[in-house]
Amino acid sequence: MRSRGRFELRMDGAEPVAATVCDVSLSGICIETERKVEIGTPVRLDGDDIVADGVVRYCAFQNGLYRLGIALLPPDEAGPVHG
């Protein structure tokens, strides 16, 4: 399933940053953002209609932006992420 949308990417101890969705699957999401995020970082995607928690599994610099692969957590495993 392909989707395009805008979110705020939130991480503990960091200001939120804008992110654009590139691709979505049942277990994960691919986004582009201006900020490099270390693999293993817990994150929250906060959009108009959805909030999703996950863990960064991939980060690569491409065409002037960082492309992140995020494994989404089931709602019962999601924890607090402050931005």
Residue frames relative to the residue before (quaternion, step in Angstrom):
aa qw qx qy qz dx dy dz
M 1.0000 0.0000 0.0000 0.0000 0.00 0.00 0.00
R 0.1650 -0.7786 0.5979 0.0951 3.60 -0.86 0.93
S 0.0329 0.7927 -0.6055 0.0632 3.51 -1.05 0.79
R 0.1441 -0.7503 0.6359 0.1095 3.55 -1.21 0.55
G 0.2242 0.7635 -0.5809 0.1713 3.54 -0.88 0.91
R 0.3768 -0.7122 0.5450 0.2319 3.54 -1.28 0.29
F 0.0360 -0.7796 0.6243 -0.0345 3.51 -1.07 0.92
E 0.3577 -0.6087 0.6228 0.3372 3.48 -1.41 -0.04
L 0.2587 -0.7320 0.6123 0.1494 3.54 -1.00 0.92
R 0.0754 -0.8150 0.5745 -0.0064 3.57 -0.66 1.15
M 0.0026 -0.7691 0.6384 -0.0308 3.52 -1.13 0.87
D 0.5981 -0.5543 0.4280 0.3898 3.58 -1.14 0.56
G 0.8552 0.1858 -0.1385 0.4636 3.55 -1.01 0.87
A 0.7140 0.3889 -0.2549 0.5235 3.61 1.21 0.22
E 0.5412 -0.5912 0.4856 0.3491 3.54 -1.21 0.54
P 0.5482 -0.5967 0.4561 0.3681 3.62 -1.06 0.62
V 0.1433 -0.7732 0.6141 0.0678 3.55 -1.18 0.65
A 0.5375 -0.6233 0.4629 0.3291 3.58 -1.11 0.71
A 0.0249 -0.7835 0.6208 -0.0115 3.55 -1.11 0.79
T 0.2140 -0.7569 0.6067 0.1151 3.54 -1.16 0.73
V 0.4007 -0.7148 0.5238 0.2326 3.56 -0.87 0.98
C 0.2149 -0.7787 0.5809 0.1003 3.56 -0.96 0.97
D 0.7972 -0.0641 0.1081 0.5905 3.56 0.97 -0.89
V 0.1277 -0.7860 0.6033 0.0443 3.57 -1.15 0.70
S 0.0250 -0.7603 0.6484 0.0321 3.55 -1.13 0.74
L 0.7158 -0.4295 0.3108 0.4545 3.59 -1.26 -0.03
S 0.7946 0.3194 -0.1542 0.4929 3.59 1.01 -0.75
G 0.8322 0.1280 -0.0497 0.5372 3.59 1.17 -0.17
I 0.2506 -0.7418 0.6068 0.1370 3.48 -1.40 0.08
C 0.2221 -0.7412 0.6188 0.1353 3.55 -1.14 0.70
I 0.0112 -0.8050 0.5924 -0.0303 3.58 -0.81 1.03
E 0.2649 -0.7075 0.6213 0.2080 3.53 -1.38 0.23
T 0.0715 0.7877 -0.6052 0.0908 3.54 -1.02 0.89
E 0.5601 -0.6173 0.4400 0.3341 3.57 -1.25 0.32
R 0.6951 0.4744 -0.2645 0.4710 3.61 1.21 -0.31
K 0.4020 -0.6712 0.5700 0.2510 3.53 -1.05 0.86
V 0.0714 -0.7829 0.6178 0.0166 3.57 -0.98 0.89
E 0.4575 -0.7056 0.4749 0.2593 3.56 -0.81 1.02
I 0.5482 -0.5930 0.4831 0.3384 3.55 -1.15 0.73
G 0.7538 0.3458 -0.2858 0.4802 3.56 -0.96 0.95
T 0.5190 0.6501 -0.4075 0.3768 3.60 1.30 -0.16
P 0.3617 -0.6985 0.5661 0.2468 3.61 -0.90 0.88
V 0.0310 -0.8080 0.5878 -0.0268 3.58 -0.92 0.92
R 0.2047 -0.7262 0.6354 0.1641 3.52 -1.37 0.27
L 0.2118 -0.7295 0.6383 0.1242 3.55 -1.03 0.90
D 0.0634 -0.8140 0.5764 -0.0330 3.55 -0.59 1.21
G 0.0633 0.8102 -0.5748 0.0954 3.56 -0.46 1.26
D 0.7511 -0.3944 0.2774 0.4510 3.55 -1.31 -0.01
D 0.8278 0.2360 -0.0818 0.5025 3.57 0.83 -0.98
I 0.7958 0.2262 -0.0974 0.5532 3.59 1.22 -0.17
V 0.0928 -0.7253 0.6769 0.0851 3.51 -1.30 0.57
A 0.0220 0.8064 -0.5882 0.0573 3.58 -0.79 1.02
D 0.2423 -0.7558 0.5940 0.1314 3.55 -1.05 0.84
G 0.1101 0.8003 -0.5828 0.0884 3.53 -1.12 0.68
V 0.3917 -0.6735 0.5733 0.2536 3.51 -1.41 -0.16
V 0.4534 -0.6824 0.5036 0.2741 3.57 -0.92 0.95
R 0.1087 -0.8082 0.5785 0.0185 3.57 -0.79 1.09
Y 0.7835 0.1375 -0.0457 0.6042 3.59 1.25 -0.36
C 0.0946 0.7725 -0.6252 0.0578 3.57 -1.06 0.77
A 0.1311 0.7850 -0.5912 0.1306 3.58 -0.69 1.12
F 0.3999 -0.6984 0.5436 0.2382 3.56 -1.07 0.79
Q 0.1181 0.7899 -0.5874 0.1304 3.58 -0.69 1.15
N 0.8686 -0.0237 0.0035 0.4949 3.56 -0.90 0.95
G 0.7537 -0.4304 0.2100 0.4500 3.57 0.92 0.94
L 0.7299 0.3282 -0.2216 0.5571 3.61 1.29 0.05
Y 0.4384 -0.6479 0.5408 0.3091 3.55 -1.28 0.29
R 0.2061 -0.7531 0.6161 0.1040 3.54 -0.92 1.00
L 0.1055 -0.8149 0.5699 0.0052 3.55 -0.66 1.20
G 0.2049 -0.7216 0.6465 0.1393 3.52 -1.11 0.79
I 0.0684 -0.8173 0.5719 -0.0169 3.57 -0.63 1.14
A 0.2815 -0.7232 0.6084 0.1659 3.56 -0.85 1.04
L 0.3236 -0.7686 0.5230 0.1761 3.58 -0.63 1.13
L 0.3526 -0.7293 0.5534 0.1937 3.55 -1.08 0.82
P 0.5161 -0.5904 0.5000 0.3677 3.59 -1.10 0.58
P 0.6471 -0.5599 0.3407 0.3895 3.63 -1.03 0.68
D 0.6722 0.5050 -0.3151 0.4403 3.63 1.00 -0.68
E 0.6852 0.4457 -0.2860 0.5000 3.63 1.26 -0.22
A 0.4996 0.6645 -0.4251 0.3579 3.58 1.25 -0.19
G 0.1365 -0.7929 0.5912 0.0562 3.52 -1.08 0.80
P 0.6836 -0.4733 0.3370 0.4417 3.56 -1.25 0.00
V 0.0017 -0.7433 0.6689 -0.0066 3.54 -1.04 0.87
H 0.1272 -0.8062 0.5766 0.0367 3.55 -0.67 1.09
G 0.1131 -0.8187 0.5603 0.0545 3.56 -1.01 0.73
